[in-house]
Amino acid sequence: MTSHRRVDTAGLVIALLLLALSAAVFWDMNRLELSSVYGVGPKAMPIVVGTGLALLALGNGVVAVRGGLPKRETVDLTAILLILGGLGALIALIALGGGFILATATLFVAVATAFGRRAYLVDFLIGFALGTFAYLLFAKLLALTLPVGPLERLI
């Protein structure tokens, strides 16, 4: 008895999308206009990323043709909607002047809830601490501009 494996169509589509993304990275990299660069220049990382995407596409395509991809799990629509809602809340809070720290804490609560955690206050405090740490690291230490709200003005 021979086991007949079917070609995984979704896996092939993903392989083609990865290959298209790799081509887009290489195309965009070739449009860079650079003066003389000595040593490793700004084209190095796009080459690494584009090559990695092409290798992932090749590997995914081979496994899809062989039918060796694992069976997919069912989609938890509630978790997806919670994460998308958290992203929407992050965008809205930043747009309305709530600042980076509160927006990040809100997103953290939404994602933790999507993963099944129900300790909302503790999750908010963890997100608040992580957001504050990230804000201090990027805005104060690295001097990058992040969205400022009432809490960030206090720091």
C-alpha positions as CSV (number, residue, x, y, z in Angstrom):
1,M,0.0,0.0,0.0
2,T,1.4,3.4,-1.0
3,S,0.5,6.5,0.9
4,H,-0.5,9.3,-1.4
5,R,0.4,12.7,-0.2
6,R,-1.4,15.7,-1.7
7,V,0.4,18.9,-2.6
8,D,-0.4,21.6,0.1
9,T,-1.9,24.5,-1.9
10,A,-1.7,26.9,1.0
11,G,1.9,26.1,1.6
12,L,2.7,26.8,-2.1
13,V,0.8,30.1,-1.9
14,I,2.9,31.0,1.2
15,A,6.1,30.0,-0.6
16,L,5.1,32.2,-3.6
17,L,4.3,35.2,-1.3
18,L,7.7,34.8,0.4
19,L,9.4,34.7,-3.0
20,A,7.5,37.8,-4.1
21,L,8.6,39.6,-0.8
22,S,12.2,38.5,-1.4
23,A,12.0,39.9,-5.0
24,A,10.6,43.2,-3.6
25,V,13.4,43.5,-1.1
26,F,16.0,42.9,-3.9
27,W,14.3,45.3,-6.3
28,D,14.1,48.0,-3.6
29,M,17.7,47.5,-2.7
30,N,18.8,47.9,-6.3
31,R,17.1,51.3,-6.4
32,L,19.3,52.7,-3.7
33,E,21.5,55.4,-4.9
34,L,24.7,55.5,-2.9
35,S,27.9,57.3,-3.2
36,S,31.1,55.4,-2.5
37,V,30.8,53.2,0.6
38,Y,33.7,51.5,2.1
39,G,33.3,48.2,3.7
40,V,29.8,46.9,4.6
41,G,27.3,49.4,3.3
42,P,23.5,49.9,3.5
43,K,22.9,47.2,0.9
44,A,24.2,44.4,3.1
45,M,21.1,43.9,5.3
46,P,18.7,43.8,2.4
47,I,20.8,41.2,0.7
48,V,20.7,39.1,3.9
49,V,17.0,39.6,4.4
50,G,16.2,38.9,0.7
51,T,18.3,35.8,0.6
52,G,16.7,34.5,3.8
53,L,13.2,35.1,2.4
54,A,14.2,33.3,-0.8
55,L,15.5,30.3,1.1
56,L,12.4,30.2,3.3
57,A,10.3,30.3,0.1
58,L,12.3,27.5,-1.4
59,G,12.1,25.3,1.7
60,N,8.4,26.0,2.2
61,G,7.7,25.2,-1.5
62,V,9.6,21.9,-1.3
63,V,7.8,20.8,1.9
64,A,4.5,21.8,0.4
65,V,5.0,19.8,-2.8
66,R,6.0,16.8,-0.7
67,G,2.9,17.3,1.4
68,G,4.9,17.4,4.7
69,L,3.5,20.5,6.3
70,P,1.7,19.9,9.6
71,K,-2.0,19.9,9.9
72,R,-3.3,23.4,10.6
73,E,-5.0,24.3,13.8
74,T,-8.4,25.9,13.9
75,V,-8.5,29.7,14.0
76,D,-9.5,31.4,17.2
77,L,-11.4,34.4,15.9
78,T,-11.9,35.9,19.4
79,A,-8.1,36.1,19.9
80,I,-7.5,37.7,16.5
81,L,-10.2,40.3,17.2
82,L,-8.7,41.0,20.6
83,I,-5.3,41.6,19.2
84,L,-6.7,43.7,16.3
85,G,-8.7,45.7,18.9
86,G,-5.6,46.2,20.9
87,L,-3.8,47.5,17.9
88,G,-6.7,49.8,17.1
89,A,-6.7,51.1,20.7
90,L,-2.9,51.7,20.5
91,I,-3.4,53.8,17.3
92,A,-6.4,55.6,18.8
93,L,-4.6,56.4,22.1
94,I,-1.5,57.7,20.3
95,A,-3.6,59.8,17.8
96,L,-5.7,61.3,20.7
97,G,-2.6,62.2,22.7
98,G,-2.6,59.4,25.2
99,G,1.1,58.8,24.7
100,F,3.3,55.8,24.2
101,I,3.2,54.3,27.7
102,L,-0.6,54.1,28.1
103,A,-1.0,52.8,24.5
104,T,1.6,50.1,25.0
105,A,0.0,49.0,28.3
106,T,-3.4,48.8,26.6
107,L,-2.0,46.7,23.8
108,F,-0.3,44.4,26.3
109,V,-3.6,43.8,28.1
110,A,-5.3,43.0,24.9
111,V,-2.7,40.5,23.7
112,A,-2.5,38.9,27.1
113,T,-6.3,38.5,27.1
114,A,-6.1,37.0,23.6
115,F,-3.7,34.4,25.0
116,G,-6.2,33.4,27.7
117,R,-4.9,35.4,30.6
118,R,-7.6,37.2,32.7
119,A,-5.6,39.2,35.2
120,Y,-6.4,42.6,33.7
121,L,-5.0,44.9,36.4
122,V,-1.8,42.9,36.8
123,D,-1.4,42.8,33.0
124,F,-1.9,46.5,32.8
125,L,0.8,47.1,35.4
126,I,3.2,44.8,33.6
127,G,2.4,46.6,30.3
128,F,2.8,49.9,32.0
129,A,6.2,48.9,33.4
130,L,7.4,47.6,30.0
131,G,6.1,50.6,28.2
132,T,7.9,52.9,30.6
133,F,11.1,51.0,30.3
134,A,10.8,51.0,26.4
135,Y,10.0,54.8,26.5
136,L,13.0,55.6,28.7
137,L,15.3,53.4,26.7
138,F,14.3,54.8,23.3
139,A,13.4,58.4,24.1
140,K,15.9,59.2,26.7
141,L,18.9,56.9,26.2
142,L,18.8,56.6,22.4
143,A,17.2,60.1,21.8
144,L,14.5,58.7,19.5
145,T,11.1,60.5,19.2
146,L,8.1,58.5,20.6
147,P,4.6,59.7,21.0
148,V,4.2,62.0,24.0
149,G,1.2,62.0,26.3
150,P,0.6,63.3,29.8
151,L,2.7,60.6,31.5
152,E,5.7,61.1,29.2
153,R,5.6,64.8,29.9
154,L,6.2,64.0,33.6
155,I,9.4,62.1,32.9
